[in-house]
């Protein structure tokens, strides 16, 4: 029995890089199902090659009863077998749009882009144009080997619309499989820079707490500290600079869950500055003076989104085996924001 069930399931999602996996097919083994390798089982039920199924399994895209399996897993009666991908099924044609891309690296296998804040990665949820995929469709409009609707190519991971920073895109199926496996195995290297509310008590630390959908607000994620819900999540942070009522921090993801940095920092009492979804667009620290509140409002306007940037990205090249590492400058809006807080702190120190 095959069910074409199209919904999102948070499997490996980082703030970005939330590898949010979307279920494209769901198959339930019959009661009389004989033990059969999952790759052979899938080939019998859907139109796809066994080699592609094996590659998908290596990338963690074949699930049985909700858990990733290798291609030699033997399907049993009533097993639920799913095929998930890191993009939603496209309901509309993805039209090429001439959207400028900041490409920091490109070769025949992949390209790395520095995504600006405000650019949606995938079409969907009301954003059916003006996305990174539309920009890629335009960039590769004359390349017969690159089709943005082909799940074997394209984005390997994602970052939120209002998060800026580095993303890697695969140009070949082999690169997509290799890079996807690296993200799944957590062998990539990624660091983020964020401005958060409050003064950090420790210069560095480790945050651990399961992350899952907030049962009171499905648009939010939340921490389940008892570990009875959600999925394991670990974030490491270090304090880069104390700026009065806010702090500049660097975050390194040990796991990748939806909104992980945003949720974990709020969990320890340091909500990201101007993160509207999690309450960071309010004055959470500081004085009650009208002049200070106006200063904060001016800061919100200077950086009108959560102050989070995917600054570095490292991975192994799928063909050469070379370890590649990329670093990006903070975008102008975050730079302006940080400078305003530095000026504010400096003026206070002069008065004391």
KAKA-V436893 format. One record per pair of residues at least 24 apart in sequence whose C-alpha atoms are under 6 Angstrom apart, sorted by sequence separation. I is the first residue (numbers start at 1). J is the second residue. If there is no record, write none. Layout:
i = (I & I)
j = (J & J)
This chain:
i = (2 & 3 & 156 & 209 & 2 & 208 & 1 & 208 & 1 & 207 & 207 & 206 & 206 & 303 & 205 & 274 & 275 & 39 & 205 & 274 & 38 & 204 & 273 & 204 & 273 & 37 & 38 & 203 & 204 & 37 & 38 & 99 & 203 & 37 & 38 & 97 & 36 & 96 & 97 & 299 & 35 & 36 & 95 & 35 & 98 & 245 & 35 & 96 & 97 & 120 & 245 & 96 & 119 & 118 & 33 & 118 & 117 & 31 & 117 & 199 & 30 & 31 & 117 & 198 & 199 & 29 & 30 & 116 & 198 & 199 & 29 & 115 & 197 & 28 & 29 & 115 & 196 & 28 & 114 & 196 & 28 & 114 & 195 & 27 & 113 & 195 & 27 & 113 & 194 & 26 & 112 & 194 & 26 & 112 & 193 & 25 & 111 & 193 & 25 & 111 & 192 & 24 & 110 & 192 & 23 & 24 & 110 & 191 & 23 & 110 & 191 & 22 & 109 & 21 & 22 & 109 & 21 & 22 & 21 & 22 & 20 & 22 & 198 & 197 & 196 & 197 & 196 & 196 & 197 & 196 & 195 & 244 & 195 & 194 & 194 & 193 & 193 & 192 & 59 & 192 & 192 & 191 & 59 & 191 & 59 & 190 & 190 & 189 & 189 & 188 & 188 & 19 & 17 & 18 & 178 & 17 & 16 & 17 & 16 & 162 & 175 & 15 & 16 & 165 & 166 & 163 & 164 & 165 & 163 & 165 & 18 & 18 & 18 & 14 & 13 & 14 & 15 & 12 & 13 & 14 & 15 & 12 & 13 & 15 & 14)
j = (26 & 27 & 180 & 233 & 27 & 233 & 27 & 234 & 28 & 234 & 235 & 235 & 236 & 333 & 236 & 305 & 306 & 71 & 237 & 306 & 71 & 237 & 306 & 238 & 307 & 72 & 73 & 238 & 239 & 73 & 74 & 135 & 239 & 74 & 75 & 134 & 74 & 134 & 135 & 337 & 74 & 75 & 134 & 75 & 138 & 285 & 76 & 137 & 138 & 161 & 286 & 138 & 161 & 161 & 77 & 162 & 162 & 77 & 163 & 245 & 77 & 78 & 164 & 245 & 246 & 77 & 78 & 164 & 246 & 247 & 78 & 164 & 246 & 78 & 79 & 165 & 246 & 79 & 165 & 247 & 80 & 166 & 247 & 80 & 166 & 248 & 81 & 167 & 248 & 81 & 167 & 249 & 82 & 168 & 249 & 82 & 168 & 250 & 83 & 169 & 250 & 83 & 169 & 251 & 83 & 84 & 170 & 251 & 84 & 171 & 252 & 84 & 171 & 84 & 85 & 172 & 85 & 86 & 86 & 87 & 86 & 88 & 270 & 270 & 270 & 271 & 271 & 272 & 273 & 273 & 273 & 345 & 307 & 307 & 308 & 308 & 309 & 309 & 177 & 310 & 311 & 311 & 180 & 312 & 181 & 312 & 313 & 313 & 314 & 314 & 315 & 157 & 157 & 158 & 318 & 158 & 158 & 159 & 159 & 305 & 318 & 159 & 160 & 309 & 310 & 308 & 309 & 310 & 309 & 311 & 256 & 257 & 258 & 256 & 256 & 257 & 258 & 256 & 257 & 258 & 259 & 257 & 258 & 260 & 260)
